[in-house]
């Protein structure tokens, strides 16, 4: 298992992976595939519910979509448990005895062998907006639970449409920043907006603040390196204070 990464490093991986994704696929599918790739999973499913009764499900394969639907039908499995407990739940269908016996039996039939399911609640602020499911038929994920939870929350935040809460001038700034990130990473505008939202989540701030940082070039993204670099005004000020003044540099000539 790979050592844990900082939030900035994880978001860099997410941005890099989105930049290489198929732009023709919906944003939710691209985000799902990106997380699966980052954690070295074999498949994934996103079940998002922005409001009660309004549930959107996307998956990397038909089989995994069926497994998600099976849990909703049965009311049993790692996904309902993750929602109920609001925590990451890991379930292996081959375990005996099994805490989800009916689900385990049907899921094993669907995949034709062993399967491990990681069900991770996705948060947007204080709300649980859905569940990210990651699937493995062998081995283990390359990222630890803290990294997986962070990615799930970043995706959940990215999928929530918070532009309606901004006034016209703020929306203009967000659109401009989205355009800059689109050009820097060479990705679809929807993906660029998702990256901005993920950064707002990671920094515990709002979308407008992140947009302002992009427009002021305190935050920039590099397609070639696949990493973002952040240059904060406070750091710039500290560096300026550390620089010797011109007066101090002058010396008396004999």
N, C-alpha and C positions, 0 to 999 in steps of 0.2 A: 504494500500500500504506500502510495506517495505521501511524503510529508505534507502537512497542512500549508496552504498558501494564504497570503494576506488578502483582504477583500479587493484591493487594487489589482493584485495579480490574477485573482479569479475573474474579475470583470474584464481584464485584458484578454484572458483566454476566451471568455464568452464573446467579446467583440471580434476577436480573430476568427473564431469558429463561424460566427454569423457571416463574416466577410467572405468566407469560402463556401457558403451554403447556396443552394439553388434558389435564386431570387423569385422563381415562378411559384414556389410553394407559399401557403399562408404563413404569416408571422408565427402563429402558435406552433405550427409544425416545425418551422425552422428552429425555434427556441427549444422545442422538445428534442430534436435531433442534436442540437448543439450540446445540451447537457449530457445526453447519452454518450456522445463522443468524448467529452471532457472527462467523464468518470469511467470510460471504457466499459460501458454496459452493452448489452446485446439488443436492447429495445427500450421503448418508453411510451408512456401515455400521459397526456395532460387532461385532467377533468377540471374545468373552471366553471364556477357559478358566481357571476357578478351580482345576481339577485336570486332569492329563493325561487326555485322552479325553472330558472333559466340556466341550463347546464350545457356547456359545450365540451365535447370530447374530441381530441385529436390523438393519433397514435402513429408510431413508425411502422406498424404492420396490422393487418386485419386480425391476426390471432390475438395480439395483445389488446386490441380494442374489444374483442369478444370476452377476454378475461376481465376487463374493466366492467363491461356490461353485466357479466355473470355476478359480480359482487353486488352491483346495484340491485339486481333481481333477487339475490339470496338475502341481502342485508347482512352478509357475512364475508369476512376476508380482511386483509390488511388495510385496504382503503377505508371502509367504514370505521375500523379500529383507529386509524390515524386521525380521522375527523373527530371521533368521540374523545380521544385522549389528547388531541392536538400535539402529537409528537410523531417522530419517525418510527415506523413499524416495519420489522423485517420478518418475512414468513417464508419458510421452505415447504413446498408441497410434499416433499418426500419424508418429512418428519413424522414419526409415529411414537406415541399418540400425537395427534395434530389438533391445535386449538381451533382451527377452521376446517373441520373434517369434510364437509360437503364441498366447500370451495376447493380444497386441496385435491379431492378426488376428480372433480370436473376440470380443474386447471391442468392436472397431470395428463388427462386425456387430450386436452387441446394442444399441448406442446409435445406430447408423446415421450415424456421423460422428466428428469429433474428440472426444477425451476425455483429460483429465489426471487421474491418480489420485495422491493424496497418502496414503501408508500410514505411519501413525505408531504406533510401539509404545507401549502403555499400561503404566505401572508402578504398582505398589502396594508401597511400600517398595523392597526390593531385587529384587522379583519382576517379571517381565514377564507381565502377566495377559491380554494380548490386543492387538488392533490396531484402531485407529480409521482408517477409510478415508474420505477426502473426495474428492468428484468435481466436476469442472468440465468443461463442454462448450465454454466460451469464457472469455476473460479470465484473471484470476488471483485468488487469495484475498486478502482485505483485511488479513490478519494475517501477520506474519513467522513463521519457523520456530520461534523461541523461544516465542512466544505459543501457537502450535499445539501444540507439545510439552507446554507447561505444562497446557493445557486437557485434552489426552489423558491425562496423568498424574492430573489432578484427577478426571476421569471414571473412570479405572481404579480409583483409590482409593475413590471413592464407591460403586462397585458391589460392592466386597468386603465381605462381612458379617463385621465384626470384633466384634459385640456378644457373641459367645459367650466371648470372652477376658476379659470383665469380670465382677466378682462382682455379687451382687444389689444392693447399695447403689449401686454405680457405674452399673448399668443403670438404676436409678431416676432418677439424676441425668441420664443421657443422655435418657431418655424425657421428663423434665420440660423439658429444654432443647429437645428436638425439638418439644414442644408450643408453647413460646414462639415458636420460629422459624416454626412453622406459622401461628400467629396473626399474627405481624408481617408475614409475606410473603403470607399468604392462599394457601398452597400445600398440597399433599398431604403428610402426615407422612413418606412415603418420600422425597419431594423435599427436605423440610427436613433429614432425616437425611443425605441426600447432600450438602447444602450444608455441614453440620457436618463431615462427613468431609473434604470438599475443603479446608476451612479448616485442619483438623488437618494435612493434607498440606502445605499452603502454608507453615505455620508450623513444620514439622518437629517436631510435637508429637503427643500422642495425643488420642483422642476425648474422654476424660474431662476433660482440661485445657480443651479448647474448651467442653465442656458447662458446666464450672464457671464459665468466663468469661461465658457467656450467663446463667446463673442469678444471678451476681453483678452483672449488667448492666454488665460491662466491655466486652461486645460486644453490639450490637443491630443489627437489620436494619430497613430502611424500605421498605415496599411502594410508597409514593408516589414516592419518589425513585429506587427501584430500585438503591440503593446501601447497603452496610453501613457502619456507623460503629463503630470500635473505640475504646474508651476503656480504656487500660491503667492498672493501679493504679500502676505506676511513674511514669507521666506525671502522675497526680494528685498523687503525693507530691512530685514535682519542683515542680509548680505551687504546692503548699502551702508548700514551702520558700522559694519566690521571693516569697511574699506577705509584706509587712511585718507585724510583730507589732503587737498592740494598744498595747503599751507604746511602740513607736517612733512610733505615730500620735499619741500624746497630746502636747499642747504646754502649756507653763506659761502660765497666764493671768496677765496683769499685775495 
